[in-house]
């Protein structure tokens, strides 16, 4: 097995485990809430703690990788992840679990480092295909998490998902130490820890505001304070980065059109991408006639086409991109995502309808994600590649955090009562999201993906076919001269 293939397999396997564990947590939340006797709001922080730290740490870990080497920082991130999942599986209370989940967030920075790794190793005309295999893990992992995780949670208990992840991660950690190569150009400069702290803290405050919005109120003084502090920290970050000699990320890199546009697309499309997962999971499990009334395991099976779509079309798009460029692929992905939301609006009465909708959505999802990471990776100088990918991860996470909140807010706003007639009198047993709520989620998703489509029109397209043909012609001329 050659060096490139071995590295790609190791990186893909680790990302598969990470995405499996993070999705497995979703069906486990009710069980965690019951086991620790905590509120639904506090249980929600099991996912929020991971997401917030992951977004905040990605730019700094990317900078460290550019400065000290990708292998060193990648294995450090994997080490953090192993420590975290080991602690999480033996958590005696919710607070230990939340700390462990925060440490796991640091480990998530292995994703932008892995993308940068592949960009260093593969020739530019083949890097899109290799990146497509890594990006496919974003779909395969969640599908396995919802399917296998449902069985694990019901039969063994949620701690076992962390136990198995710790064992598998430890094996991959050893293999990574032995077989991963040192790649890329190291940028020998000081690490801007102040800038990293400013943007990291600003991201934490912003995501706390988004997470607590439905509970504390979007315009409440207590919650609005988080958003205000976050905005001030972002402003301080920009002002500081303009003056510091060796910044976390050179702000003039945003003058590179494709880098700036790709980050804006990541922020906006992240809202629509993650919102569709919330739609599918909730609609599948809500009792009929409000939803499909499926069990946790059945809803996990329903999500399997998401993985199938990414497995099939991820590599196909990766092969296609060098020929047509990333811009047409993103446009096609946006159009497919728009179509999937329209289908969720009109065709969702049976599991087969939702299965088809989810499949189309997954194809659109991978068609947007894959070109984004390719554009960012190839737009930046080698010394800033991993930092730039970390920044893109931060922005996509910000967008992704908004999507589920918007979806759940609509489900809480538009509800129908569950009425039972007792002794000739109507008795309200509770409330469930109405059909109108899911209609509004679909329409909002259409608007988000239309915005993504419009922004993508400003990308500058590129291909590698001309370069390959030119190289071939040069070789033929050399052979003729010889």
N, C-alpha and C positions, 0 to 999 in steps of 0.2 A: 504494500500500500504506500502510495507516494505521500509526501509531506502535506500537500494541500488537502488531499482527501481525508487524511487522518485528522488534521486540524479541524476541518469542517464537521466531521462526525463528532469529535469531542465537544465542540462548541454547541452544536445542535442538540446533543443529548442533554447537556446542562440546561439549556434554555427550555427544553421540553419539560424537565423536572420542575423548573421554576414556575412555568405557566400552569402546569398541572396542579401544583400545590395551591397557587393563588386562587384558582377557580374552585378547587375542592372546598375552600373555606366558605364559599357562598351557601351551598346546601347544609353546611355544618353549623351555620350561625344560630338557628333555633335550638340546636342541641347544646351548643356552648352557652347560650343564654340560660337554658334550663339547668345545666350542670353547675354553673357558678351563681345561680339565682340573681341575675342582674337584669337591668332594663334593656329594652330593644335598642335604645339610643346608645348605651354603653357597648352593647354587643356589636353595633355598627362600626365602632372604632377599631375592631379587629381587622377590618379591611382598610379603614381610613389611615391608621397608623403606618401601615406598610406603604400605602400610596403616597402619603405626604413626605415621608423620609426618602422614598425612591426618587421623587421629583426633585427634592432639595439637594440630594447628594450627587446626582448624576453629573452636573457640570464639574464639580470638584474632582470626582473620581476620574472623569475624562481628562482633566488637566493633569492629574497625577500620572495617568497612563502615558500622556504625551511627553511628560517630563522624565519619568523614571523607567518607562518601558511598559509595554502592554502586558507581557507575561507576568511581571511582578505584581501589577495592580489587579489584573484579572484573577490571579490565584488568591490574592488578598480578599477580593470581593467574594469569591467562592468560599474562602475560609470563614468570613463573616456569616455567610448564608448557612453553612453547616452548623456553626455555633448556635445560630438563631433557631433553626428547625429542631435541633437537639433540645434546646431549652423549652421551646413551645410544646413539644410532645409530653413534657413532664411538668407543665405549669400547674402549680398548686392553687393559683387564683388568677383572676382576670388581669391583675396588674402585671404579673410576671409574663403572662401571655402577650400583653400589649407591648411591653419592653422588647420581648423577643421578636414580635412583628416589626417593630421599628428597626431593629438590627437587620432583619431580613430585607428591609427597604434599601439598606446600604448595599446588600448583595445584588440587588436588581441592576446596579450600574454595570454588571457584566454584559448586559445586552448591547449598549453602545460600544463597549470595548470589543465585543465579538464582531460587530459589523465592521469596525475599523481594522480588526485583525484580517478579516477576509479581503478587505479593500487593499491591504498591503500585500497579501500573498498572491492574489489572482491578477492576471492581465486585465486591463480596463474593459476589453470586449467580452470577458467572461465573468466579471465580478457581479453583474446583475443576476445571473443564474445562481451563483453561490449564495448571494444575499437572499434570493427567493427561498432557498431551503431553510435559512435561519428564520426568515420572516414567517414561514409556514408554521413554525413552532408556536407562534402567537395564536394560531387557530387550532392546531392539533392538541396542544397542552390543555386549553380550556375545555375542549370537547371531551378529552379523557378525564379531566377533573370533574366535570358534571356527571359523566357516566360511571367511571370506576369509583370516583369519590362518593357517589351516592350509595353504592354498595358498601364501601368501607365504613362510612358514617353509620349506616343502618345496622351492619352486622358486627363490626369490630369497635367502632367508636372513633371520633375525630382524631385523638392523639396518634393513632396508628398511621394516618396519612403523613404526619410529621416524622414518625419513626422511620418509615420506609424511605422518605425523602432524604433523611439524614444519612442513612446507610449508602444509598445510591450516590449521593453528592460526595461522600467521602471517597468512594471508589474513583469517581471522575476527578476529584481533587488530586489524588495520587497520580493518575494517568496524565493530568494536565502538567503537573510538575515535571514529569519525565519526558513527555512527548511534544508539548507545545513549544514552538520556536520563538526566538526573539525577533521581532520585526519592526519596521518603520523607522522614521527619523525622530530621534529624541530632541526635543526643544530644550536646550540647557539654559533655563532661566528660573528665577524664583517663583514659587507657587503663591498666587495671590489669595491668601487665606482670608483676608479682610473682605475682598470682593465676593469670595465664595460664601462667606458668612452672611453678607448682606442679601445676596440673591436667594440663598437657601432659607434664611429667616423670612424674607418677603414671601416666598412660596409657601412656607408653613402657615403664615398668617392668612394668606389668601385662601388656601385649601381648608383651613379651619372654618373660615367664614362660609365657604360653599357647603361644607359638611354639616355645619350647625344651622344653616339657613332654615330648613324645614322645622327645626326644633325651637330655636330661639326667636325666629322671625327675621326676615331679610332686612328689614329696616329698623329693627330694635337697636337701641343704643349700645347694648352689650355686644351684640354680634357685629354691628357696623364698625365698632372699634377695631376688630380684627382686620377688616378690609382697609380701613384708614391707615393702620400701622403697616400693613403689607404694601400699600401704595407708596408710603413714605420711604420704606426700605428699598423698593425698586428704584425710586428717584435717586436715593442716596447711592445705589449701586451704579447707576449710569454716570452720575457726577464723579464718583470716585474712579471709575474705570477710564474716564477721559483724562484724568490727571496722573494716575499711577504709571510708572515707567514700564512695568511688566504686568499687564492686566490678566485677569482670568480668561477673558476672551476679547480680542481686539474688536471694538465696536465698528471699526471701518470694514470688517468682514461682511457686515450687513449691507454694504454697498454692492456686494456681489449679488446680482439680481436673483439668481436661482436659489441661493442660500436664504435670502430674505423671504422670497415667495414660498419656498418649501416649508419654512418655519411657520408662516401664516396659515398655510394649508393644514399643517399638522395641528395647530391650535383649533381651527374651525372644524375640520373633519373629525377630530377626536370626539367632539360632542356627539355627532351623528353616529359614529362607529359604536361607542359604548352604550348609547341609548337603545340601539336595536337589541343588544343582549338582554337588557332589563325588560324590554317589551316581550321578547320570546320566552324568557324564564317565567315571568309573572303570568302572562296570558295562558301559558301552557298549564300552570298549576291551579289557577283560580277555578273554583267549582263552576260547572255548567249551570245555567246558560250564560254566565258572565264570562267564562273562559272555556278552556277545553277540559278542565277537571282531571288532568293527568297526575300520576304520582311523581315523586322526585326521580325515580329511576326511569320512568317513561319519558319525562321531560328531558332527562339526560340523553336518552336515545334519540329524541327529536332534534337535539343539537348536533348529533353526529354528522349531518350533512355539512355543517360549518367546517369541520375538519376535512371532510372529503373535498369540498370546494377548494380549500387552500392547498391540499396535497396535490390535486390535479392541476389547478390553474396557476399556482405559485411558480413552479418550474417552467410552465409554458410561457408565462409573462416574462420570466427571467431570460428565456431564450429569445423572446420577441423583442425585448427592449433594445439590445444592441443594433437591431435592424431598423426599428421605427423610432426609437428614442423614448424617454420617459413621459413626455407631454401627452402623446396620444393615449398611452396606457392610463394615466391619471384621469383624463377626460372620459375614457370608456368606463373606468371604475366609478366615477361620479355619476354617470348616466345609469349604470347598473344599480347603484345605491338608491338613486331617485326612483327607479322602477320598482325596487324591492319595497320601498316605503309606500308607494302607491298600491302595490299588491297587498301589503299588510293592512292598508286602509279598506280595500274592497274584497279581498279573497282570504279569509281566515276562519271560515266556519268549521273546517275539519282539520285533523292533524296533518293530512296530506297537503292541504293548502299551505299551512304554516311551514311544513317541511320544505316545500318548493320555494317559499318566500325566503326562508333562512339560507337555502343553498345559493340563491341569486345574491343575497346580501353578502355572503361570505366571499363570493367571486369579486364583487365590487370592493369589498374591504381589502383583500390582498392586492387588488389592482391599484389602490391608493397608497397603501403602506409601503409596498416594495419600491416604487419609484421615488418616494420621499427619502428613504434612507440612502438610496443610490445617488440622488441629486446632492444631498448634504455631503456624503462621503467624497464625491468626486469634484465638488465645487471648491473645497477648502485646501489650503496647503497641507502637506503631510504633518507638519508640526502642530497643527491646530485641529486635525481631523476628529480625534476622539472627543476633544472638548466641544466641538461643534455638534457632534452626534449626541453628546450629553445634554446640550442646550435644547436640541430638537426633542429629545426624550422628555425634558422638563415641560416644554410647551404642549406636547401631545398629552402628557399626563394632566396638565391643567384643563385642557379641553375635555379629556376623558372623565375628569371628576365632575364636570358640569353636566354631562349627558345623563347619568343615572339620577342626579338630583332633580333635573327638569322632569324626567319621566315619573319619578315617584311623587313629585309635587303635583303633577297633573292627575295622577291616580288618587291622591288624597283629596284633591279639590273637587273632582267630578266622580261622585260615588252614588250607588243605588242602595237603598235599604234592603236587608234580608227580612222579609215579613212572614210571620207565621200566624195563622188564625187560631186563637185559643178561646174557647167558650164564646164564639161568635165575635170576638174582638181581635183587631190586628195587634200583633206583638212584634216590635222591631228587635231582631236578634243581633243585628250588627250591620256593617256597611262593607260593600266591596266595590272596587273600581268599575265604573260603568263603561259601556261601549263607547260613549262619547270621549272618555279619557284616552282610550287607545286610538281613537280617530285623531284627536289633537296631537298625540305623540307622533303619529305617522305624518301629519301635516307639518309639524315642527321639523321632523327629520327631513322631509322634502325640502323645506326652506334652507336648512343647514347645508345639505348636499348641493343644492343649486348655487349657494354662495361659494362652496368649494369649487364647483365647476367654473364659475366666473373668475375666481382667483387664479385657477390653473391656466387660464388663457394667457396670463402674463409670464409664464415660464418661457425660457429660451431653450428650445429643443436641441438635442445633440444625438449623434449616432456614431458607431464605430466601424461601419461597413466600409466607408471610404478609406479609413485608415488600414484596414486589413487588405483591401484591394491594392492600395498603394504599396504596402509592404510586399505583397505577392509580385507586383510588377517589378519592383526593385530587385527581388531575388531572381526573377527571370532574366532581367538585363545583365545582372552580375554573372549568371550562368552562361549567357551567350558570349559575354566578353571573355570569360575564362576559356 
